[in-house]
Amino acid sequence: MRYMVYWKNMLKNKQGDAPMRDFDTTIEARAYIRGCVDAIVTFDKRSTDEKLLQEFEVKTIKKGNL
């Protein structure tokens, strides 16, 4: 089983969530999200951790769907 990180509602024209990267564990996926959020907050002082963390989601995917 693999886990895909999605950025919710990031695709234009309401096409859905933007897939970012897949991982072997949810721990890795959540660490990746935290890293993305930390990078964004560092460069955009208007953003907050709490708001951005809600923008990402981890979904289970089958290995054949990569």
PDBQT receptor file of N, H, CA, C and O in Angstrom, charges set to zero:
ATOM      1  N   MET A   1       0.846  -1.175   0.000  1.00  0.00    +0.000 N 
ATOM      2  CA  MET A   1       0.000   0.000   0.000  1.00  0.00    +0.000 C 
ATOM      3  C   MET A   1       0.894   1.242   0.000  1.00  0.00    +0.000 C 
ATOM      4  O   MET A   1       1.937   1.270   0.654  1.00  0.00    +0.000 OA
ATOM      5  N   ARG A   2       0.476   2.252  -0.733  1.00  0.00    +0.000 N 
ATOM      6  H   ARG A   2      -0.371   2.229  -1.264  1.00  0.00    +0.000 HD
ATOM      7  CA  ARG A   2       1.225   3.510  -0.815  1.00  0.00    +0.000 C 
ATOM      8  C   ARG A   2       0.290   4.650  -0.401  1.00  0.00    +0.000 C 
ATOM      9  O   ARG A   2      -0.928   4.487  -0.337  1.00  0.00    +0.000 OA
ATOM     10  N   TYR A   3       0.889   5.791  -0.125  1.00  0.00    +0.000 N 
ATOM     11  H   TYR A   3       1.879   5.923  -0.177  1.00  0.00    +0.000 HD
ATOM     12  CA  TYR A   3       0.134   6.963   0.322  1.00  0.00    +0.000 C 
ATOM     13  C   TYR A   3       0.520   8.165  -0.525  1.00  0.00    +0.000 C 
ATOM     14  O   TYR A   3       1.702   8.491  -0.642  1.00  0.00    +0.000 OA
ATOM     15  N   MET A   4      -0.466   8.824  -1.113  1.00  0.00    +0.000 N 
ATOM     16  H   MET A   4      -1.425   8.560  -1.018  1.00  0.00    +0.000 HD
ATOM     17  CA  MET A   4      -0.242   9.978  -1.980  1.00  0.00    +0.000 C 
ATOM     18  C   MET A   4      -0.614  11.250  -1.235  1.00  0.00    +0.000 C 
ATOM     19  O   MET A   4      -1.659  11.324  -0.589  1.00  0.00    +0.000 OA
ATOM     20  N   VAL A   5       0.254  12.249  -1.335  1.00  0.00    +0.000 N 
ATOM     21  H   VAL A   5       1.103  12.189  -1.860  1.00  0.00    +0.000 HD
ATOM     22  CA  VAL A   5      -0.040  13.565  -0.773  1.00  0.00    +0.000 C 
ATOM     23  C   VAL A   5      -0.722  14.392  -1.859  1.00  0.00    +0.000 C 
ATOM     24  O   VAL A   5      -0.234  14.478  -2.986  1.00  0.00    +0.000 OA
ATOM     25  N   TYR A   6      -1.841  14.990  -1.513  1.00  0.00    +0.000 N 
ATOM     26  H   TYR A   6      -2.238  14.920  -0.598  1.00  0.00    +0.000 HD
ATOM     27  CA  TYR A   6      -2.584  15.853  -2.420  1.00  0.00    +0.000 C 
ATOM     28  C   TYR A   6      -2.673  17.255  -1.845  1.00  0.00    +0.000 C 
ATOM     29  O   TYR A   6      -2.813  17.428  -0.635  1.00  0.00    +0.000 OA
ATOM     30  N   TRP A   7      -2.592  18.253  -2.713  1.00  0.00    +0.000 N 
ATOM     31  H   TRP A   7      -2.478  18.112  -3.696  1.00  0.00    +0.000 HD
ATOM     32  CA  TRP A   7      -2.850  19.639  -2.330  1.00  0.00    +0.000 C 
ATOM     33  C   TRP A   7      -4.278  19.898  -2.767  1.00  0.00    +0.000 C 
ATOM     34  O   TRP A   7      -4.569  19.973  -3.960  1.00  0.00    +0.000 OA
ATOM     35  N   LYS A   8      -5.165  20.033  -1.797  1.00  0.00    +0.000 N 
ATOM     36  H   LYS A   8      -4.929  19.972  -0.827  1.00  0.00    +0.000 HD
ATOM     37  CA  LYS A   8      -6.597  20.139  -2.072  1.00  0.00    +0.000 C 
ATOM     38  C   LYS A   8      -6.930  21.356  -2.931  1.00  0.00    +0.000 C 
ATOM     39  O   LYS A   8      -6.424  22.456  -2.708  1.00  0.00    +0.000 OA
ATOM     40  N   ASN A   9      -7.780  21.131  -3.900  1.00  0.00    +0.000 N 
ATOM     41  H   ASN A   9      -8.191  20.238  -4.081  1.00  0.00    +0.000 HD
ATOM     42  CA  ASN A   9      -8.329  22.191  -4.751  1.00  0.00    +0.000 C 
ATOM     43  C   ASN A   9      -7.259  23.079  -5.387  1.00  0.00    +0.000 C 
ATOM     44  O   ASN A   9      -7.496  24.265  -5.615  1.00  0.00    +0.000 OA
ATOM     45  N   MET A  10      -6.099  22.520  -5.671  1.00  0.00    +0.000 N 
ATOM     46  H   MET A  10      -5.906  21.556  -5.486  1.00  0.00    +0.000 HD
ATOM     47  CA  MET A  10      -5.016  23.321  -6.236  1.00  0.00    +0.000 C 
ATOM     48  C   MET A  10      -5.092  23.419  -7.757  1.00  0.00    +0.000 C 
ATOM     49  O   MET A  10      -4.606  24.387  -8.341  1.00  0.00    +0.000 OA
ATOM     50  N   LEU A  11      -5.696  22.430  -8.396  1.00  0.00    +0.000 N 
ATOM     51  H   LEU A  11      -6.091  21.644  -7.921  1.00  0.00    +0.000 HD
ATOM     52  CA  LEU A  11      -5.789  22.462  -9.851  1.00  0.00    +0.000 C 
ATOM     53  C   LEU A  11      -6.776  23.526 -10.299  1.00  0.00    +0.000 C 
ATOM     54  O   LEU A  11      -7.826  23.712  -9.684  1.00  0.00    +0.000 OA
ATOM     55  N   LYS A  12      -6.436  24.214 -11.362  1.00  0.00    +0.000 N 
ATOM     56  H   LYS A  12      -5.583  24.064 -11.862  1.00  0.00    +0.000 HD
ATOM     57  CA  LYS A  12      -7.288  25.295 -11.866  1.00  0.00    +0.000 C 
ATOM     58  C   LYS A  12      -8.546  24.730 -12.512  1.00  0.00    +0.000 C 
ATOM     59  O   LYS A  12      -8.607  23.545 -12.842  1.00  0.00    +0.000 OA
ATOM     60  N   ASN A  13      -9.524  25.565 -12.686  1.00  0.00    +0.000 N 
ATOM     61  H   ASN A  13      -9.474  26.528 -12.418  1.00  0.00    +0.000 HD
ATOM     62  CA  ASN A  13     -10.790  25.213 -13.330  1.00  0.00    +0.000 C 
ATOM     63  C   ASN A  13     -11.533  24.102 -12.594  1.00  0.00    +0.000 C 
ATOM     64  O   ASN A  13     -12.260  23.321 -13.208  1.00  0.00    +0.000 OA
ATOM     65  N   LYS A  14     -11.348  24.034 -11.277  1.00  0.00    +0.000 N 
ATOM     66  H   LYS A  14     -10.757  24.668 -10.778  1.00  0.00    +0.000 HD
ATOM     67  CA  LYS A  14     -12.062  23.080 -10.419  1.00  0.00    +0.000 C 
ATOM     68  C   LYS A  14     -11.897  21.638 -10.883  1.00  0.00    +0.000 C 
ATOM     69  O   LYS A  14     -12.853  20.862 -10.865  1.00  0.00    +0.000 OA
ATOM     70  N   GLN A  15     -10.699  21.285 -11.293  1.00  0.00    +0.000 N 
ATOM     71  H   GLN A  15      -9.922  21.915 -11.308  1.00  0.00    +0.000 HD
ATOM     72  CA  GLN A  15     -10.419  19.921 -11.739  1.00  0.00    +0.000 C 
ATOM     73  C   GLN A  15     -10.106  18.988 -10.575  1.00  0.00    +0.000 C 
ATOM     74  O   GLN A  15      -9.985  17.778 -10.771  1.00  0.00    +0.000 OA
ATOM     75  N   GLY A  16      -9.975  19.523  -9.388  1.00  0.00    +0.000 N 
ATOM     76  H   GLY A  16     -10.073  20.505  -9.229  1.00  0.00    +0.000 HD
ATOM     77  CA  GLY A  16      -9.737  18.669  -8.232  1.00  0.00    +0.000 C 
ATOM     78  C   GLY A  16      -8.432  18.936  -7.526  1.00  0.00    +0.000 C 
ATOM     79  O   GLY A  16      -7.835  20.006  -7.638  1.00  0.00    +0.000 OA
ATOM     80  N   ASP A  17      -8.007  17.914  -6.787  1.00  0.00    +0.000 N 
ATOM     81  H   ASP A  17      -8.492  17.045  -6.696  1.00  0.00    +0.000 HD
ATOM     82  CA  ASP A  17      -6.794  18.023  -5.982  1.00  0.00    +0.000 C 
ATOM     83  C   ASP A  17      -5.559  17.725  -6.829  1.00  0.00    +0.000 C 
ATOM     84  O   ASP A  17      -5.614  16.935  -7.772  1.00  0.00    +0.000 OA
ATOM     85  N   ALA A  18      -4.457  18.362  -6.481  1.00  0.00    +0.000 N 
ATOM     86  H   ALA A  18      -4.413  19.004  -5.715  1.00  0.00    +0.000 HD
ATOM     87  CA  ALA A  18      -3.207  18.163  -7.214  1.00  0.00    +0.000 C 
ATOM     88  C   ALA A  18      -2.366  17.101  -6.499  1.00  0.00    +0.000 C 
ATOM     89  O   ALA A  18      -1.958  17.304  -5.356  1.00  0.00    +0.000 OA
ATOM     90  N   PRO A  19      -2.104  15.967  -7.166  1.00  0.00    +0.000 N 
ATOM     91  CA  PRO A  19      -1.219  14.970  -6.552  1.00  0.00    +0.000 C 
ATOM     92  C   PRO A  19       0.208  15.501  -6.520  1.00  0.00    +0.000 C 
ATOM     93  O   PRO A  19       0.673  16.119  -7.478  1.00  0.00    +0.000 OA
ATOM     94  N   MET A  20       0.896  15.255  -5.412  1.00  0.00    +0.000 N 
ATOM     95  H   MET A  20       0.518  14.753  -4.634  1.00  0.00    +0.000 HD
ATOM     96  CA  MET A  20       2.236  15.799  -5.264  1.00  0.00    +0.000 C 
ATOM     97  C   MET A  20       3.308  14.707  -5.273  1.00  0.00    +0.000 C 
ATOM     98  O   MET A  20       4.205  14.721  -6.116  1.00  0.00    +0.000 OA
ATOM     99  N   ARG A  21       3.211  13.760  -4.334  1.00  0.00    +0.000 N 
ATOM    100  H   ARG A  21       2.482  13.749  -3.650  1.00  0.00    +0.000 HD
ATOM    101  CA  ARG A  21       4.240  12.729  -4.232  1.00  0.00    +0.000 C 
ATOM    102  C   ARG A  21       3.693  11.551  -3.450  1.00  0.00    +0.000 C 
ATOM    103  O   ARG A  21       2.848  11.725  -2.572  1.00  0.00    +0.000 OA
ATOM    104  N   ASP A  22       4.170  10.343  -3.765  1.00  0.00    +0.000 N 
ATOM    105  H   ASP A  22       4.855  10.201  -4.478  1.00  0.00    +0.000 HD
ATOM    106  CA  ASP A  22       3.720   9.153  -3.045  1.00  0.00    +0.000 C 
ATOM    107  C   ASP A  22       4.797   8.673  -2.080  1.00  0.00    +0.000 C 
ATOM    108  O   ASP A  22       5.985   8.931  -2.270  1.00  0.00    +0.000 OA
ATOM    109  N   PHE A  23       4.353   7.965  -1.035  1.00  0.00    +0.000 N 
ATOM    110  H   PHE A  23       3.387   7.755  -0.880  1.00  0.00    +0.000 HD
ATOM    111  CA  PHE A  23       5.242   7.492   0.023  1.00  0.00    +0.000 C 
ATOM    112  C   PHE A  23       4.841   6.098   0.474  1.00  0.00    +0.000 C 
ATOM    113  O   PHE A  23       3.726   5.645   0.219  1.00  0.00    +0.000 OA
ATOM    114  N   ASP A  24       5.771   5.420   1.151  1.00  0.00    +0.000 N 
ATOM    115  H   ASP A  24       6.677   5.788   1.359  1.00  0.00    +0.000 HD
ATOM    116  CA  ASP A  24       5.515   4.089   1.685  1.00  0.00    +0.000 C 
ATOM    117  C   ASP A  24       4.700   4.128   2.976  1.00  0.00    +0.000 C 
ATOM    118  O   ASP A  24       3.950   3.195   3.264  1.00  0.00    +0.000 OA
ATOM    119  N   THR A  25       4.842   5.199   3.750  1.00  0.00    +0.000 N 
ATOM    120  H   THR A  25       5.451   5.957   3.516  1.00  0.00    +0.000 HD
ATOM    121  CA  THR A  25       4.159   5.284   5.043  1.00  0.00    +0.000 C 
ATOM    122  C   THR A  25       3.483   6.647   5.209  1.00  0.00    +0.000 C 
ATOM    123  O   THR A  25       3.861   7.629   4.570  1.00  0.00    +0.000 OA
ATOM    124  N   THR A  26       2.483   6.680   6.075  1.00  0.00    +0.000 N 
ATOM    125  H   THR A  26       2.175   5.883   6.594  1.00  0.00    +0.000 HD
ATOM    126  CA  THR A  26       1.822   7.961   6.365  1.00  0.00    +0.000 C 
ATOM    127  C   THR A  26       2.753   8.887   7.129  1.00  0.00    +0.000 C 
ATOM    128  O   THR A  26       2.629  10.109   7.036  1.00  0.00    +0.000 OA
ATOM    129  N   ILE A  27       3.683   8.318   7.882  1.00  0.00    +0.000 N 
ATOM    130  H   ILE A  27       3.783   7.326   7.958  1.00  0.00    +0.000 HD
ATOM    131  CA  ILE A  27       4.646   9.144   8.617  1.00  0.00    +0.000 C 
ATOM    132  C   ILE A  27       5.479   9.962   7.641  1.00  0.00    +0.000 C 
ATOM    133  O   ILE A  27       5.688  11.158   7.842  1.00  0.00    +0.000 OA
ATOM    134  N   GLU A  28       5.956   9.307   6.578  1.00  0.00    +0.000 N 
ATOM    135  H   GLU A  28       5.786   8.335   6.415  1.00  0.00    +0.000 HD
ATOM    136  CA  GLU A  28       6.739  10.013   5.562  1.00  0.00    +0.000 C 
ATOM    137  C   GLU A  28       5.889  11.074   4.865  1.00  0.00    +0.000 C 
ATOM    138  O   GLU A  28       6.351  12.188   4.618  1.00  0.00    +0.000 OA
ATOM    139  N   ALA A  29       4.655  10.722   4.554  1.00  0.00    +0.000 N 
ATOM    140  H   ALA A  29       4.279   9.817   4.754  1.00  0.00    +0.000 HD
ATOM    141  CA  ALA A  29       3.763  11.653   3.857  1.00  0.00    +0.000 C 
ATOM    142  C   ALA A  29       3.491  12.888   4.705  1.00  0.00    +0.000 C 
ATOM    143  O   ALA A  29       3.514  14.010   4.198  1.00  0.00    +0.000 OA
ATOM    144  N   ARG A  30       3.234  12.688   5.986  1.00  0.00    +0.000 N 
ATOM    145  H   ARG A  30       3.215  11.776   6.398  1.00  0.00    +0.000 HD
ATOM    146  CA  ARG A  30       2.950  13.833   6.862  1.00  0.00    +0.000 C 
ATOM    147  C   ARG A  30       4.200  14.682   7.102  1.00  0.00    +0.000 C 
ATOM    148  O   ARG A  30       4.096  15.898   7.255  1.00  0.00    +0.000 OA
ATOM    149  N   ALA A  31       5.361  14.067   7.135  1.00  0.00    +0.000 N 
ATOM    150  H   ALA A  31       5.446  13.078   7.010  1.00  0.00    +0.000 HD
ATOM    151  CA  ALA A  31       6.616  14.826   7.263  1.00  0.00    +0.000 C 
ATOM    152  C   ALA A  31       6.835  15.682   6.014  1.00  0.00    +0.000 C 
ATOM    153  O   ALA A  31       7.288  16.822   6.115  1.00  0.00    +0.000 OA
ATOM    154  N   TYR A  32       6.518  15.142   4.851  1.00  0.00    +0.000 N 
ATOM    155  H   TYR A  32       6.150  14.215   4.769  1.00  0.00    +0.000 HD
ATOM    156  CA  TYR A  32       6.633  15.884   3.599  1.00  0.00    +0.000 C 
ATOM    157  C   TYR A  32       5.692  17.095   3.619  1.00  0.00    +0.000 C 
ATOM    158  O   TYR A  32       6.080  18.195   3.222  1.00  0.00    +0.000 OA
ATOM    159  N   ILE A  33       4.469  16.889   4.077  1.00  0.00    +0.000 N 
ATOM    160  H   ILE A  33       4.154  15.996   4.399  1.00  0.00    +0.000 HD
ATOM    161  CA  ILE A  33       3.509  17.999   4.184  1.00  0.00    +0.000 C 
ATOM    162  C   ILE A  33       4.059  19.073   5.106  1.00  0.00    +0.000 C 
ATOM    163  O   ILE A  33       4.008  20.259   4.780  1.00  0.00    +0.000 OA
ATOM    164  N   ARG A  34       4.580  18.669   6.243  1.00  0.00    +0.000 N 
ATOM    165  H   ARG A  34       4.622  17.705   6.508  1.00  0.00    +0.000 HD
ATOM    166  CA  ARG A  34       5.136  19.630   7.206  1.00  0.00    +0.000 C 
ATOM    167  C   ARG A  34       6.278  20.424   6.567  1.00  0.00    +0.000 C 
ATOM    168  O   ARG A  34       6.381  21.633   6.773  1.00  0.00    +0.000 OA
ATOM    169  N   GLY A  35       7.126  19.758   5.799  1.00  0.00    +0.000 N 
ATOM    170  H   GLY A  35       7.042  18.776   5.632  1.00  0.00    +0.000 HD
ATOM    171  CA  GLY A  35       8.222  20.439   5.116  1.00  0.00    +0.000 C 
ATOM    172  C   GLY A  35       7.723  21.451   4.099  1.00  0.00    +0.000 C 
ATOM    173  O   GLY A  35       8.261  22.554   3.998  1.00  0.00    +0.000 OA
ATOM    174  N   CYS A  36       6.696  21.079   3.346  1.00  0.00    +0.000 N 
ATOM    175  H   CYS A  36       6.259  20.183   3.428  1.00  0.00    +0.000 HD
ATOM    176  CA  CYS A  36       6.102  22.007   2.374  1.00  0.00    +0.000 C 
ATOM    177  C   CYS A  36       5.529  23.228   3.081  1.00  0.00    +0.000 C 
ATOM    178  O   CYS A  36       5.745  24.363   2.657  1.00  0.00    +0.000 OA
ATOM    179  N   VAL A  37       4.801  22.985   4.154  1.00  0.00    +0.000 N 
ATOM    180  H   VAL A  37       4.624  22.063   4.498  1.00  0.00    +0.000 HD
ATOM    181  CA  VAL A  37       4.188  24.084   4.909  1.00  0.00    +0.000 C 
ATOM    182  C   VAL A  37       5.270  24.983   5.500  1.00  0.00    +0.000 C 
ATOM    183  O   VAL A  37       5.158  26.207   5.429  1.00  0.00    +0.000 OA
ATOM    184  N   ASP A  38       6.298  24.405   6.073  1.00  0.00    +0.000 N 
ATOM    185  H   ASP A  38       6.390  23.411   6.130  1.00  0.00    +0.000 HD
ATOM    186  CA  ASP A  38       7.391  25.204   6.644  1.00  0.00    +0.000 C 
ATOM    187  C   ASP A  38       8.052  26.086   5.585  1.00  0.00    +0.000 C 
ATOM    188  O   ASP A  38       8.370  27.246   5.848  1.00  0.00    +0.000 OA
ATOM    189  N   ALA A  39       8.258  25.533   4.387  1.00  0.00    +0.000 N 
ATOM    190  H   ALA A  39       8.000  24.590   4.173  1.00  0.00    +0.000 HD
ATOM    191  CA  ALA A  39       8.880  26.310   3.311  1.00  0.00    +0.000 C 
ATOM    192  C   ALA A  39       7.985  27.470   2.884  1.00  0.00    +0.000 C 
ATOM    193  O   ALA A  39       8.472  28.579   2.664  1.00  0.00    +0.000 OA
ATOM    194  N   ILE A  40       6.691  27.228   2.766  1.00  0.00    +0.000 N 
ATOM    195  H   ILE A  40       6.294  26.327   2.945  1.00  0.00    +0.000 HD
ATOM    196  CA  ILE A  40       5.755  28.279   2.356  1.00  0.00    +0.000 C 
ATOM    197  C   ILE A  40       5.695  29.383   3.405  1.00  0.00    +0.000 C 
ATOM    198  O   ILE A  40       5.737  30.566   3.067  1.00  0.00    +0.000 OA
ATOM    199  N   VAL A  41       5.596  29.003   4.668  1.00  0.00    +0.000 N 
ATOM    200  H   VAL A  41       5.561  28.043   4.943  1.00  0.00    +0.000 HD
ATOM    201  CA  VAL A  41       5.500  29.989   5.751  1.00  0.00    +0.000 C 
ATOM    202  C   VAL A  41       6.783  30.814   5.842  1.00  0.00    +0.000 C 
ATOM    203  O   VAL A  41       6.727  32.003   6.158  1.00  0.00    +0.000 OA
ATOM    204  N   THR A  42       7.920  30.212   5.574  1.00  0.00    +0.000 N 
ATOM    205  H   THR A  42       7.966  29.246   5.318  1.00  0.00    +0.000 HD
ATOM    206  CA  THR A  42       9.195  30.935   5.613  1.00  0.00    +0.000 C 
ATOM    207  C   THR A  42       9.222  32.066   4.592  1.00  0.00    +0.000 C 
ATOM    208  O   THR A  42       9.740  33.146   4.876  1.00  0.00    +0.000 OA
ATOM    209  N   PHE A  43       8.669  31.827   3.410  1.00  0.00    +0.000 N 
ATOM    210  H   PHE A  43       8.248  30.949   3.180  1.00  0.00    +0.000 HD
ATOM    211  CA  PHE A  43       8.730  32.818   2.345  1.00  0.00    +0.000 C 
ATOM    212  C   PHE A  43       7.493  33.691   2.240  1.00  0.00    +0.000 C 
ATOM    213  O   PHE A  43       7.540  34.737   1.592  1.00  0.00    +0.000 OA
ATOM    214  N   ASP A  44       6.392  33.297   2.853  1.00  0.00    +0.000 N 
ATOM    215  H   ASP A  44       6.354  32.447   3.379  1.00  0.00    +0.000 HD
ATOM    216  CA  ASP A  44       5.155  34.072   2.797  1.00  0.00    +0.000 C 
ATOM    217  C   ASP A  44       4.646  34.276   4.221  1.00  0.00    +0.000 C 
ATOM    218  O   ASP A  44       3.931  33.430   4.759  1.00  0.00    +0.000 OA
ATOM    219  N   LYS A  45       5.005  35.367   4.809  1.00  0.00    +0.000 N 
ATOM    220  H   LYS A  45       5.585  36.055   4.372  1.00  0.00    +0.000 HD
ATOM    221  CA  LYS A  45       4.683  35.631   6.214  1.00  0.00    +0.000 C 
ATOM    222  C   LYS A  45       3.180  35.777   6.465  1.00  0.00    +0.000 C 
ATOM    223  O   LYS A  45       2.742  35.765   7.615  1.00  0.00    +0.000 OA
ATOM    224  N   ARG A  46       2.390  35.914   5.397  1.00  0.00    +0.000 N 
ATOM    225  H   ARG A  46       2.746  35.924   4.463  1.00  0.00    +0.000 HD
ATOM    226  CA  ARG A  46       0.941  36.036   5.569  1.00  0.00    +0.000 C 
ATOM    227  C   ARG A  46       0.286  34.691   5.844  1.00  0.00    +0.000 C 
ATOM    228  O   ARG A  46      -0.832  34.637   6.357  1.00  0.00    +0.000 OA
ATOM    229  N   SER A  47       0.969  33.610   5.509  1.00  0.00    +0.000 N 
ATOM    230  H   SER A  47       1.877  33.653   5.092  1.00  0.00    +0.000 HD
ATOM    231  CA  SER A  47       0.426  32.265   5.690  1.00  0.00    +0.000 C 
ATOM    232  C   SER A  47       0.689  31.783   7.109  1.00  0.00    +0.000 C 
ATOM    233  O   SER A  47       1.657  32.190   7.751  1.00  0.00    +0.000 OA
ATOM    234  N   THR A  48      -0.191  30.910   7.584  1.00  0.00    +0.000 N 
ATOM    235  H   THR A  48      -0.978  30.579   7.062  1.00  0.00    +0.000 HD
ATOM    236  CA  THR A  48      -0.003  30.309   8.904  1.00  0.00    +0.000 C 
ATOM    237  C   THR A  48       0.032  28.793   8.768  1.00  0.00    +0.000 C 
ATOM    238  O   THR A  48      -0.568  28.223   7.857  1.00  0.00    +0.000 OA
ATOM    239  N   ASP A  49       0.733  28.158   9.677  1.00  0.00    +0.000 N 
ATOM    240  H   ASP A  49       1.220  28.620  10.418  1.00  0.00    +0.000 HD
ATOM    241  CA  ASP A  49       0.844  26.699   9.666  1.00  0.00    +0.000 C 
ATOM    242  C   ASP A  49      -0.525  26.027   9.686  1.00  0.00    +0.000 C 
ATOM    243  O   ASP A  49      -0.794  25.125   8.894  1.00  0.00    +0.000 OA
ATOM    244  N   GLU A  50      -1.380  26.472  10.592  1.00  0.00    +0.000 N 
ATOM    245  H   GLU A  50      -1.161  27.205  11.235  1.00  0.00    +0.000 HD
ATOM    246  CA  GLU A  50      -2.674  25.829  10.776  1.00  0.00    +0.000 C 
ATOM    247  C   GLU A  50      -3.524  25.884   9.507  1.00  0.00    +0.000 C 
ATOM    248  O   GLU A  50      -4.163  24.899   9.137  1.00  0.00    +0.000 OA
ATOM    249  N   LYS A  51      -3.526  27.022   8.854  1.00  0.00    +0.000 N 
ATOM    250  H   LYS A  51      -3.007  27.822   9.155  1.00  0.00    +0.000 HD
ATOM    251  CA  LYS A  51      -4.315  27.182   7.632  1.00  0.00    +0.000 C 
ATOM    252  C   LYS A  51      -3.770  26.300   6.522  1.00  0.00    +0.000 C 
ATOM    253  O   LYS A  51      -4.536  25.632   5.828  1.00  0.00    +0.000 OA
ATOM    254  N   LEU A  52      -2.459  26.293   6.348  1.00  0.00    +0.000 N 
ATOM    255  H   LEU A  52      -1.836  26.836   6.912  1.00  0.00    +0.000 HD
ATOM    256  CA  LEU A  52      -1.847  25.523   5.268  1.00  0.00    +0.000 C 
ATOM    257  C   LEU A  52      -1.923  24.016   5.498  1.00  0.00    +0.000 C 
ATOM    258  O   LEU A  52      -2.109  23.264   4.542  1.00  0.00    +0.000 OA
ATOM    259  N   LEU A  53      -1.788  23.565   6.720  1.00  0.00    +0.000 N 
ATOM    260  H   LEU A  53      -1.638  24.176   7.497  1.00  0.00    +0.000 HD
ATOM    261  CA  LEU A  53      -1.862  22.133   6.995  1.00  0.00    +0.000 C 
ATOM    262  C   LEU A  53      -3.199  21.551   6.546  1.00  0.00    +0.000 C 
ATOM    263  O   LEU A  53      -3.267  20.391   6.139  1.00  0.00    +0.000 OA
ATOM    264  N   GLN A  54      -4.247  22.342   6.617  1.00  0.00    +0.000 N 
ATOM    265  H   GLN A  54      -4.191  23.285   6.947  1.00  0.00    +0.000 HD
ATOM    266  CA  GLN A  54      -5.569  21.883   6.200  1.00  0.00    +0.000 C 
ATOM    267  C   GLN A  54      -5.695  21.777   4.687  1.00  0.00    +0.000 C 
ATOM    268  O   GLN A  54      -6.632  21.153   4.187  1.00  0.00    +0.000 OA
ATOM    269  N   GLU A  55      -4.767  22.378   3.952  1.00  0.00    +0.000 N 
ATOM    270  H   GLU A  55      -4.006  22.885   4.357  1.00  0.00    +0.000 HD
ATOM    271  CA  GLU A  55      -4.805  22.355   2.491  1.00  0.00    +0.000 C 
ATOM    272  C   GLU A  55      -4.272  21.050   1.897  1.00  0.00    +0.000 C 
ATOM    273  O   GLU A  55      -4.450  20.796   0.706  1.00  0.00    +0.000 OA
ATOM    274  N   PHE A  56      -3.619  20.221   2.717  1.00  0.00    +0.000 N 
ATOM    275  H   PHE A  56      -3.474  20.427   3.685  1.00  0.00    +0.000 HD
ATOM    276  CA  PHE A  56      -3.023  18.982   2.235  1.00  0.00    +0.000 C 
ATOM    277  C   PHE A  56      -3.772  17.776   2.778  1.00  0.00    +0.000 C 
ATOM    278  O   PHE A  56      -4.368  17.823   3.854  1.00  0.00    +0.000 OA
ATOM    279  N   GLU A  57      -3.729  16.689   2.004  1.00  0.00    +0.000 N 
ATOM    280  H   GLU A  57      -3.245  16.651   1.129  1.00  0.00    +0.000 HD
ATOM    281  CA  GLU A  57      -4.419  15.473   2.398  1.00  0.00    +0.000 C 
ATOM    282  C   GLU A  57      -3.587  14.265   1.969  1.00  0.00    +0.000 C 
ATOM    283  O   GLU A  57      -2.914  14.294   0.938  1.00  0.00    +0.000 OA
ATOM    284  N   VAL A  58      -3.643  13.206   2.774  1.00  0.00    +0.000 N 
ATOM    285  H   VAL A  58      -4.189  13.182   3.611  1.00  0.00    +0.000 HD
ATOM    286  CA  VAL A  58      -2.965  11.956   2.442  1.00  0.00    +0.000 C 
ATOM    287  C   VAL A  58      -4.044  10.926   2.133  1.00  0.00    +0.000 C 
ATOM    288  O   VAL A  58      -4.949  10.697   2.934  1.00  0.00    +0.000 OA
ATOM    289  N   LYS A  59      -3.934  10.306   0.951  1.00  0.00    +0.000 N 
ATOM    290  H   LYS A  59      -3.198  10.492   0.299  1.00  0.00    +0.000 HD
ATOM    291  CA  LYS A  59      -4.899   9.275   0.555  1.00  0.00    +0.000 C 
ATOM    292  C   LYS A  59      -4.167   7.983   0.249  1.00  0.00    +0.000 C 
ATOM    293  O   LYS A  59      -3.045   7.997  -0.257  1.00  0.00    +0.000 OA
ATOM    294  N   THR A  60      -4.805   6.875   0.556  1.00  0.00    +0.000 N 
ATOM    295  H   THR A  60      -5.717   6.864   0.967  1.00  0.00    +0.000 HD
ATOM    296  CA  THR A  60      -4.259   5.567   0.247  1.00  0.00    +0.000 C 
ATOM    297  C   THR A  60      -4.428   5.280  -1.234  1.00  0.00    +0.000 C 
ATOM    298  O   THR A  60      -5.496   5.512  -1.800  1.00  0.00    +0.000 OA
ATOM    299  N   ILE A  61      -3.381   4.779  -1.856  1.00  0.00    +0.000 N 
ATOM    300  H   ILE A  61      -2.513   4.591  -1.397  1.00  0.00    +0.000 HD
ATOM    301  CA  ILE A  61      -3.465   4.388  -3.269  1.00  0.00    +0.000 C 
ATOM    302  C   ILE A  61      -2.921   2.970  -3.429  1.00  0.00    +0.000 C 
ATOM    303  O   ILE A  61      -2.137   2.494  -2.608  1.00  0.00    +0.000 OA
ATOM    304  N   LYS A  62      -3.342   2.321  -4.479  1.00  0.00    +0.000 N 
ATOM    305  H   LYS A  62      -3.979   2.708  -5.146  1.00  0.00    +0.000 HD
ATOM    306  CA  LYS A  62      -2.820   0.992  -4.782  1.00  0.00    +0.000 C 
ATOM    307  C   LYS A  62      -1.530   1.154  -5.572  1.00  0.00    +0.000 C 
ATOM    308  O   LYS A  62      -1.376   2.123  -6.315  1.00  0.00    +0.000 OA
ATOM    309  N   LYS A  63      -0.607   0.219  -5.422  1.00  0.00    +0.000 N 
ATOM    310  H   LYS A  63      -0.732  -0.569  -4.819  1.00  0.00    +0.000 HD
ATOM    311  CA  LYS A  63       0.681   0.299  -6.100  1.00  0.00    +0.000 C 
ATOM    312  C   LYS A  63       0.530   0.425  -7.616  1.00  0.00    +0.000 C 
ATOM    313  O   LYS A  63       1.327   1.116  -8.249  1.00  0.00    +0.000 OA
ATOM    314  N   GLY A  64      -0.442  -0.207  -8.196  1.00  0.00    +0.000 N 
ATOM    315  H   GLY A  64      -1.090  -0.768  -7.681  1.00  0.00    +0.000 HD
ATOM    316  CA  GLY A  64      -0.625  -0.164  -9.635  1.00  0.00    +0.000 C 
ATOM    317  C   GLY A  64      -1.142   1.161 -10.157  1.00  0.00    +0.000 C 
ATOM    318  O   GLY A  64      -1.147   1.384 -11.368  1.00  0.00    +0.000 OA
ATOM    319  N   ASN A  65      -1.578   2.049  -9.269  1.00  0.00    +0.000 N 
ATOM    320  H   ASN A  65      -1.574   1.868  -8.286  1.00  0.00    +0.000 HD
ATOM    321  CA  ASN A  65      -2.161   3.339  -9.673  1.00  0.00    +0.000 C 
ATOM    322  C   ASN A  65      -1.158   4.481  -9.658  1.00  0.00    +0.000 C 
ATOM    323  O   ASN A  65      -1.568   5.641  -9.704  1.00  0.00    +0.000 OA
ATOM    324  N   LEU A  66       0.126   4.204  -9.596  1.00  0.00    +0.000 N 
ATOM    325  H   LEU A  66       0.459   3.262  -9.558  1.00  0.00    +0.000 HD
ATOM    326  CA  LEU A  66       1.120   5.269  -9.536  1.00  0.00    +0.000 C 
ATOM    327  C   LEU A  66       1.342   5.880 -10.863  1.00  0.00    +0.000 C 
ATOM    328  O   LEU A  66       2.152   6.798 -10.993  1.00  0.00    +0.000 OA
TER     329      LEU A  66
